[in-house]
Structure formats: C-alpha cells, structure tokens
C-alpha cells in the first residue's frame, strides 16, 4: 500500500517512484509510450485522488528525498490537485463567509471569485510555492477562520489602516514569532490538522517560519499565507539598504533579528493602502508573479491581467495605461452636429416649400375670385344699362302706340328688381353659401324657391319709419318658416379648391356689404335675412347692482353697476383713467381675481356662470399676447384649429381665417413673424390687429376687448371697427373698452357705458342719445369738440360745468341712478333725497375717489399690518386663480372643440416650429454643454480610488445647472399665453404634454453632447451606454424640476434657484460627517441617486485585485452594487412627479 490514514484525518501520501520510470516517461515521445507512462504515473499517484473536498493533500517525501518534485509531470499533477482544492476553499469562503457581509459590493459571488481566484489558466506560482515549501504549502495556508479574521478588518469603520490587525492567538503581546512580521508565515505544528471546516478558531501556527511565497501575501499580525488575487503582482521583496525598506513593499525588517530577511507581499487591501501589490499601469500581469509591459498598439490599466487592443484611429505607445480616444469624441460630436443640421435644414425646407405652395395656391385663388367679381360687376353694369335703355324705349313706345295704362314708376322698379334677380339666378355662376358656425346647423333648401315676405321684413320697414324702436331687438326674432339656403356639400381636398371656395365667398360678401354700406339697421336686417350671413348662438349679458370690492382694503373698484350688453351691438365702455373700465369687463368675463363681487350677472336672463360659455366667448386683453416666433397666419390658424368646432369642415375653417385676415388688413404681413422685444417683427398696430384676430377666428358669440384701438392710427382703427361691425351683423355681442375715440369711431358704436371714478355708471344707453341726456343735465358739448373727449374731461373735473346747470361732475352717478329709478346705496340716500328735492343738487364730495365713507376714515395701519394685508391679499388672489383654473362648470356653449389628443397634435406642430426658429439658442446651449464636458473631462479625471465619485459630482452640478436654466424657457416666457389659451377652453394638458414632448429632444441629445467630451477625455472604465443612461435620466429629472421653478417663480428667482439647488444638493450628498438628519435629507436629493448610479456603473468594471477597493469605497459611500436600477427608477420618478406638480401648478 502506498498510503495510510494518519491521525487527525490528515492524509500522508508516500510516493516512491523509480527514477528509471520517471526518466523513461520523460524521454519517450511516441503516443503509445506517453500513454503508458501517464498510466504508470496515475497508478503511482492514485492515492492522491482520495482527498475529499474538505481536506488538503500534504505531500511529504520520505527520507528527505525531494527529487520527485523536480519531475514536471509530477509537479504539474500535484499543482492541479492543489489548485482544485484551493479553488473549492476560496470559492466557499467568498460565497458563504464573506459574501454575507459584502452583498452590497458583490453581486455575483461566483463571477467575482472566478475573476479573482481562478488560477486554472496559469498556476505556475503554486508550483513554485510547492517546491519552495518542500510540499508543505497546506500547512502554511490560512484557514477560513484566519481569512475571515483578516477580511473582517475591512468592514469595521473604526479601522483606519489595513496594515495592523487585532491581536490573535499566534500574534499578541506575549507571543510574537517571526512569522507575525509582514511578508513571513509559519506552518502548523505536527499535531495540527488542516481542516477547512475550522472557521471559528485560529489554529496554532508558530513552527518553521519562512518568507512568504511569491504570489502570496502574508499579513502583518498573521502567521499564514493568502494567495494574491488576479491582477496583482506579488514578487519577493528586496532590501533597499539606503532606506531600509523592503521594496516594492513598504515594510521594514524587525530590529534585533539579524537573520530576518525581506519576505513576500504583506498586504492586499484597497488601492490607497496597498497600491504596491497592484499590477502597475502600463503593464499586465497574467499571474501574480508575472509582469509584462504593454506592447505597442495596446494599453493596460492598473490591475490588468491582459493587454487590450487600442481602438482604430488611436495610437498607443508601449507601456500605455489608457488609450487616447479624443478623436472618437470629436467624431461623435461632428456626426451629431451633422445630423442636427440635416434635421434642421430638411425641416425648414419642408416647411418653407409647403408654405410657398400654399401661398401660390392662395394668390391664384384670390386673383381668380377678384377677376370673377370684376367680370360680374361689368356684366351687371352692362345689363343695367341695357335694361334702362329697354325701359326708356318701352315707355316711349307705350306713349306713342299703346292705350293701356302706363305703368307707374314704382311698378317698373319692382319689375326691374324681379328681372334682375331672375337674371342673376340664370346668368351668374352659382356661388357656395357661407359656412355654418360651430354651433349652428343650417338645413338645405331646394333651388329656385323664392323667399316669401317674412315678419322680419315687415319689422324692417317699421323700424325704418321709427329708428329708435330698434333697442332691445334680438336677431333671433324672425319668420320661423323661412327656409335657409345651404351650400351643396362638395368634397374639397386640395388647398387650391379650398382657397377658391373661400375667396369666392369673401368677394360675394364684399359685394353684399357694398349694397348695404350705410350699415343702417334696415341694412343689418336685410343682411341677416340673407342666407349668406348666418346667426350664431346669441349671448345677452345683464348685470344688476354689480359691485367689486378689493379684498382686505375696503375699496370699491365697481359700485352699483346695472345694465346689459346686447347681441348684435357694439358697446363701448369709456371713462377716465382709474374708473374701472378693465375691471368691469374682467368681471363680465369672469376674470376678476382678488376681489369680492356682489350683485348678479345674468346670461340670457338666467343665472349661469360665464365660464359655462367660455368656448364661444372671446376676450382680447389690453396687452398683445401673441407668439412672437410664429407668423401672423400661424397664430391665427392655431387659434382656429383648437377653438372652432371639431365638426366644422376644413374649407369652412379656411374661409373663416381668410375672412379675418382680409377684414383686418393683414394680407401683406400674413407670412411675417410677429416678432418680440428682442427681435423686431410686424408693427405695433398690426400686432394689435393680430391680437384681435386670435378671437375673431373662433367665431365668438360674445367678444370682449380691452382697448383694442390703443396705439392704432385712425385708418387702422376704422378698419378694425368695420371688422367688428361685420361680426355684429352675425349677432355677436361686442363689448370693448376705448379711450377717447375719434368722432368717426364714436359714431360707429351702438351703445355706450360711461363710468366715473370709483366704478359708478354715469350713462348707459344708445350712442345717439348720449348728447341729448347730458344736454338735459345742462352739460352741452361745445362746437368742434369731440363729444367723448368732452364727457371724459367733465368726469375728470378738467372742464367745469356751468353754474346755471347746478350739476357737479361728482353728482352725475346719482343723477343716473335717479333717472333710471335704480336703488341708491344707503350711504348715498341722504344726498339723493336732496337731489330729488332741489334741482340745484348737492355737492357729493365723498364720492370723489370712489371710496365709501367708511373707508375714507380708516386709520393708518402699522408696517406689520400692511405687510400682513399684502400677504393675505396675494394668498387670496392665488386661491382665486386656482379656483378659476380648476372650476368644473357645466358646458352650455354647445360647441364640441377638438379633444385633447387632437389639440396635442396641434401643439406639437406649433412648439416644433418655435423650436426650429430658436435653433440659434439651442445651438448655444449645446455649445456651452460641449465646452463644460471638455473642461470637466480634462480637469477632473475619474480616479480609481473612488471610482470617479469626485468627477461625477462636478458633472451632476454642471449638467443640472445648464439643463435647468435652458428648460426654464419652456414655461417662464409664455405664462401669459398659457393663461389666455387655457381660459378660452384650450386643453392645458395638451399644451403641457406637447412642450414636454418637444423638450425630450433635448433630453436625448444633451447627454450625447456632454459625454462626447467628458467621457472621451476622462476615459472611465464604465461603458458609454451606462453613462448615457444615467445622464439621460438625470436630464429628465432636472428638466421636470425646472418646470416647477419656471411656473411657481418669476424668471429672475427661478434662475437663481436653478443655480443654487444643484450645488446645495450635491454638497449635502457628498458630505463627510455622520448626521442622521443630513442622511435622511440626502435621500430626497436627486444628486444622491445620480452619483450612486454613476459610481456603481463604474465600480462594476473593477474586479480581481480591485475587489477590496470596490467593497471599501462602496461601504464608505453607502452604496449598494445592486441598486443601479433603483437609482435610475428614482431619477425617472422624480422627473414624473415634478412634471405632475408643474402641471397642477
């Protein structure tokens, strides 16, 4: 027998091999001989196979005969057996003992073990150690208990250095053998057994202390050896006699031991503590005892086990640690720039080509319509001349030859009219009828039927006899049996067909207006009965005792306002500055905030909310809230698409837009950008008309305008008023604030509401009767003085009333109340009684400023009181705004506008065009981000000590700051546009989603722009894809936060917060002090998750000799290698939540 079982379960194998057989096995090269020799060897070494997975093999040569270790076959076999058992030990320890405490840094124990301790490819250092220890390697190898003792030192936060271990059984104050010194190890005693199940107690190991083997490290304070991991270089140390240090390691020889020499490696820890055992940069180490320089065309990072080939287009000299991939960054940014230029140029070219094609079709249609109109006029002129000549000839012949009764002149006119109508029907080409409104559906009528005389025509003749009887007339009154014409349903698909249809209708309407150019009420009625003009749903607004008081300040903005504005009429609201004109129309439109309103507002005689009709109500603000980076036509078309009925055919929408452009005189500038303060566009007057046109294209039933003629010259004002008169012909209720109009404009209004300071009505009635009313009060308008100017001067107190009249300008509101029998407020009753008894009246001094008697005597508040009142007022104003925004009123407009998805499509087109026209600003953003990436990539290298945590911190600050400031423009610059559009019924959700969708283009592109410099300059170990994903989620997150800042704050404070927040949040996240409050606060800061994702992505690429560095750094930072997906998810969640908050705000 070749083996026997020894005590303590230690297997002792005695190998006696004949030298002849060994020499024969070495010398024969044939296949048969080799197989025979291998078989003999396996028979001789068969007992070695009995070693189980729980035991090592200790090979001892009998009689100190070590010659068999010189046999390569024998040594290779023993090495393989030992490597297999060593693998089982290290794998079990790493997967069970250590991994229980290092789950945060070891995701896959098997993979990490394979990368650190799989020596199967080249176990030469094991063979050298077996020969050096004379086969006693197992007695010097650390047991699981000792390995656990060593590695547990790294998981203790109070341990500042890995060079010193705690006292243990073999190395303590009373027992310190030479094997306790760094780089040395001892073997077990003869009575000790090597049992890998001993994982609790450290065995006694103090015999035969020797220098540590190459490829192993012997820690200071332990008397055993641990194999160095892959990626390390652990040669024997040599003594530097000058410094007394064992190089390349940093330990010294113990004093008083002259026979003690330098041993092997003494430590394996993080790179900061044991950089000497790491394979140096520029070299690669296939095993822990081999070190080769990197060849040309390859690069080797620190801790490499093989050399990596450099990318193409890069040059790598010998001993290169990293490859220079700057060229790839330049190529990436060049490719991206080219792609963006192609997208920009192609998109601009497509839009330009489409607009030119439409313009060409439009011009051709307009030219054709005008030519037909001129031909029709010539035909009518020729026909009228011929008919006149025929009538004259007929009269002449009748007087000469006929005995019949001459036809009276009136009958001739009737015959002529009848003949003219029949000739028009027979000779002139039929024209398409006007389109129906969004809420009005007309029915078809058979051709050839003649309209019978209706009650409306009878009323027309009666009204012509008594013009004053027109007040209160409703355009809904008429003969119910009148049959309306409807155009034939034609299928028009091309732009040319739609433009021809539109301009044919416009020319026909012009001809009809020319026939009724006097615009008397009879003309209005004749146009209303004509089927070419259609009525819209009427809205009559009545108000009773309407009073608005400023919250918290007891000041009246409006007081006791009673009256109504009627459909089909243009009502002008006038008064001196501060009289409450804008407040009045804001109250009618339901836009008054920060005020307490009393009284009633009735819609068509019912107490309904004005917001229920917002889809058919147009409100033109005093400021020209128009998108400056869109053309005139694009502004109008967007309003038409989103606010007209979804069922309205496309040709009818084209007709509506073209009619508004024509009536407002915007043909010459329809393709011009409106312009902004920074970039000049159309003129101020044209901009004002575009502001009005935004509401006209939606065909409102109630149109409220705030000083639409301000800044317009006389001709432009008249052009605007004529367009409004045409709207009034269709039954639109128009109320507008004007400021000292000319006499011509003043006569174009139907009704007038004159307000005095304090929001009190002085006059409300027909424009024709205003002078008569004031004359009755003794206020006469001098000659050559514009009446509205004179009345406003009187209300201002500039023009004094005559003494004979006995009326003061402060008494005029009371006079109006008494004149109409309206109730007088209690604080005015005494004075009103005096006015009733005395024709001279009484001076009402307390009405001067529009503040009631109680408010006039209020005591002055302290500074703190005023501040509290201001804060309270602002809070109530914000509450009113939110209440109006989220007010769910019943829709009574009977107009079904496009849904959210269709409006989302329209918003996408609009925002896309705006972004294309802001390409220069976008390019500057990209350039700044590009420069920031180059600077940070060059200056902040991604260090191996902390896996680039410092460099990535600067990246988070820079990218967050730049992307936030750029994203502020999405919502901070067009808040007024948003409020105007949302108040008119346009979907806020579609608006928000469209802008966010377009901004996703920047979300995708900006990380590429930044990484094209940062990544290829810093050259981290993590992949470009991992860095891009993290940066993509970071940009998405900070963009949402920028939305919140832009909506909640003004532009100035929002920019300051965009700069401050990234810096403060990053400082909180990267702090070094232990504070529970800061730890909890850091979890709510988005930089924590971005930084953790960056570090984890980089740390996963560090393995082998970097294993302890990875675990130590992640433990210090508090990161978990398995949380990369969690970090990405939290960044995305922050982006989603911030967007929800921004939308609700």
Secondary structure, 3 states (H helix, E strand, C coil): CCEEECHHHCEEECCCCCHHHHHHHHHCCCHHHHHHHHHHHHHHCHHHHHCCCCECCEECCHHHCCHHHHCHHHHHHHHHHHHHHHHHHHHHHHHHHHCCCCCCCCCCHHHHHHHHHCCCCCCHHHHHHHHHCCCCCCCCECCHHHHHHHHHHHHCCCCCCCCCCCCCCCECCCCECHHHCCCEEEECCCCCCCECCCCCCCCCCCEEEEECCCCEECCCCCCCEEECCCCECCCCCEEECCCCEEECCCEECCCCCCCCCCCCECCCCCCCCCHHHECCCCEECCCCCCCEECCCCEECCCCCCCCEECCCCCCCCCCCCCCCCHHHHHHHHHHHHHHHHHHHHHHHHHHHHHHHHHHHHHHHHHHHHHHHHHHHHHHHHHHHHHHHHHHHHHHHHHHHHCCCCCCCHHHHHHHHHHHHHHHHHHHCCCCCCCCCCCCCCCCCCCCCCCCCCCHHHHHHHHHHHCHHHHCCCCCCCCCCCCCCCCCCCCCCCCHHHHHHHHHHHHHHHHHHHHHCCCCCHHHHHHHHHCCCCCCCCCCCEEEEEEEEEECCCCEEEEEEEEEEECCCCEEEEEECCCCCHHHHHHHHCCCCCCEEEEEEEEECCECCCHHHHHHHEEEECCCCCCCCCCEHHHHHHHHHHHHCECCCCHHHHHHHHHHHHHHCCCHHHCCCECCCCCCCCCCHHHHHHHHHHHHHCCCCCEEEEECCCCCCCHHHHHHHHHHHHHHHHCCCEEEEECCCCCHHHHHHCCEEEEEECCCEEEEEEEHHHHHHHHHHCCCCCCCCCCHHHHHHHHHHCCCCCCCCCCCCHHHHHHHHHHHHCCCCCHHHHHHHHHHHHCCCCCCCHHHCCCCCHHHHCCCCCCHHHHHHHHHHHHHHHHHHHHHHHCCCCCCCCCCCECCHHHHHHHHHHHHHHHHHHCHHHHHHHHHHHHHHHHHHHHHCCCCCCCCCHHHHHHHHHHHHHHHHHHHHHHHHCCHHHHHHHHHCCCCHHHHHHHHHHHHHHHHHHHHHHHHHHHHHHHCCCCCHHHHHHHHHHHHHHHHHHHHHHHHHCCHHHHHHHHHHHHHHHHHHHCCCCCCHHHHHHHCCCHHHHHHHHHHHHHHCCCCHHHHHHHHHHHHHHCCCHHHHHHHHHHHHHHHHHHHHHHHHC
